[in-house]
Each structure stands twice: as structure tokens, then as C-alpha cells.
Amino acid sequence: MLRALADGGVRMALVSSDNEANARRQLGEAAALFSWFDCGASRSARPPIPRILKCAAVNTEQAIAIGDESPRHRSRARRGIACGAVTWGYALPETCGARADLVFERMEDIASSLRSEAAD
């Protein structure tokens, strides 16, 4: 899925409360597909997404934040960033999509959905 996104020209960033070394270790070779890492972020820290968008020279309308935590979806939506929710991860599937623009049931749905959105 990550390779399909990268091959389709999608620039990706990883935002995680985990430390960067562990995130890279978990991603393995796929870590090279990410342009930005903002790791070790606490919930009270300044939001990293506006910084990443500025560095990437990307407008909020061109971005989507995908994750499994409903409170973060609400925060991103207030900033005008599209939100994608995955039904796997730490959050309960029935709560993760509460405020999401897109809900992904399977990992492979992400690349196909984003490619079709870009074509529209």
C-alpha cells in the first residue's frame, strides 16, 4: 500500500507518539518512502501537521491525515484537513470513523481510494 502511494506521487509523512527510531524499525525498508517524520509528539505538543504542510508546500485541501484516533480526527477537521480513519489499530472500530471523511476497512483500500480521489 505504501509503495503504491509513493509510486503514485503521494508524499507521505509519519506522525507518531512513538520515537522515530522505533517507527523506522517497524516500517523497515518502507521507511524510505516517507519524506517527513515527526515522532515522539505528546498530545499536548504543538500540532505537527501544519509544520509538515508548510515544509512540503502543500495546502490543507491537498492533504489527508489517516489514523485510528477519533479525537485527532476532530482536531484535524478544525484545521481544514481531510481525515481518514482506519478500523484497525488502538481505537475501537466503531468510534474511529465518527468524524472522518473517509473510513478504510482494509489497508489496500487506502491506495485505491486516494488514487480515485486524485483522478476526480
C-alpha positions as CSV (number, residue, x, y, z in Angstrom):
1,M,0.0,0.0,0.0
2,L,2.8,2.4,0.9
3,R,4.7,1.6,-2.3
4,A,1.5,2.1,-4.4
5,L,1.0,5.6,-2.8
6,A,4.7,6.5,-3.3
7,D,4.6,5.3,-6.9
8,G,1.5,7.4,-7.5
9,G,3.4,10.5,-6.4
10,V,1.9,10.8,-2.9
11,R,4.4,12.4,-0.5
12,M,4.0,10.9,2.9
13,A,4.7,11.9,6.5
14,L,4.6,9.9,9.6
15,V,3.3,11.5,12.8
16,S,3.6,9.3,15.9
17,S,3.9,9.5,19.6
18,D,6.4,6.7,19.3
19,N,10.1,7.6,18.9
20,E,11.4,7.8,15.4
21,A,13.9,5.0,15.7
22,N,11.2,2.6,16.6
23,A,8.8,3.9,13.9
24,R,11.6,3.4,11.3
25,R,12.4,-0.1,12.7
26,Q,8.7,-1.1,12.4
27,L,8.4,0.2,8.9
28,G,11.6,-1.5,7.7
29,E,12.5,-0.7,4.1
30,A,9.2,1.2,3.7
31,A,10.6,4.0,6.0
32,A,12.4,5.3,2.9
33,L,9.1,6.0,1.3
34,F,8.3,8.8,3.9
35,S,9.5,12.3,3.3
36,W,8.9,13.5,6.9
37,F,8.9,12.0,10.3
38,D,7.5,13.9,13.4
39,C,7.8,11.4,16.2
40,G,7.8,11.4,19.9
41,A,5.0,14.0,19.9
42,S,3.0,14.2,23.0
43,R,-0.7,15.0,22.9
44,S,-0.1,18.4,24.4
45,A,2.7,19.4,22.0
46,R,2.1,21.8,19.1
47,P,0.4,20.0,16.3
48,P,3.0,18.8,13.8
49,I,0.7,18.7,10.7
50,P,0.8,22.4,10.0
51,R,4.6,22.3,10.1
52,I,4.7,19.4,7.8
53,L,2.3,21.0,5.3
54,K,4.5,24.2,5.3
55,C,7.7,22.2,4.7
56,A,6.0,20.3,1.9
57,A,4.5,23.4,0.4
58,V,1.1,21.6,0.4
59,N,-2.3,23.3,1.0
60,T,-4.7,21.8,3.5
61,E,-7.0,20.9,0.6
62,Q,-4.3,18.7,-0.8
63,A,-3.7,16.7,2.4
64,I,-5.3,13.9,4.2
65,A,-4.4,12.7,7.7
66,I,-5.1,9.0,8.2
67,G,-5.1,7.4,11.6
68,D,-7.1,5.5,14.2
69,E,-7.9,8.0,16.9
70,S,-11.2,9.9,16.8
71,P,-10.1,12.9,18.9
72,R,-7.3,13.6,16.5
73,H,-9.8,13.5,13.6
74,R,-11.8,16.3,15.1
75,S,-8.7,18.4,15.6
76,R,-7.6,17.9,12.0
77,A,-11.0,18.7,10.7
78,R,-11.0,22.0,12.5
79,R,-7.8,22.9,10.6
80,G,-9.5,22.0,7.2
81,I,-7.5,18.8,6.7
82,A,-9.4,15.8,5.4
83,C,-9.4,12.9,7.8
84,G,-9.2,9.2,7.0
85,A,-9.9,6.6,9.7
86,V,-8.7,3.1,9.8
87,T,-10.8,0.4,11.5
88,W,-7.7,-1.4,12.8
89,G,-5.2,-0.1,15.4
90,Y,-5.7,1.1,19.0
91,A,-9.1,2.7,18.7
92,L,-12.3,0.7,18.6
93,P,-13.5,0.4,15.0
94,E,-17.0,1.8,15.8
95,T,-15.5,5.0,17.2
96,C,-12.7,5.8,14.8
97,G,-14.8,6.8,11.9
98,A,-17.1,9.1,13.9
99,R,-15.7,12.4,12.4
100,A,-13.7,11.0,9.4
101,D,-14.2,12.0,5.8
102,L,-13.1,8.5,4.7
103,V,-13.2,5.2,6.5
104,F,-10.8,2.4,5.5
105,E,-11.7,-1.1,6.4
106,R,-8.7,-2.7,4.7
107,M,-5.2,-1.4,4.2
108,E,-5.3,-1.9,0.4
109,D,-8.4,0.4,0.3
110,I,-6.2,3.4,1.1
111,A,-4.2,3.5,-2.1
112,S,-7.1,2.7,-4.4
113,S,-9.3,5.3,-2.7
114,L,-6.7,8.1,-2.8
115,R,-5.8,7.3,-6.4
116,S,-9.5,7.6,-7.4
117,E,-9.9,10.9,-5.4
118,A,-6.9,12.3,-7.2
119,A,-8.4,11.4,-10.5
120,D,-11.6,13.3,-9.8
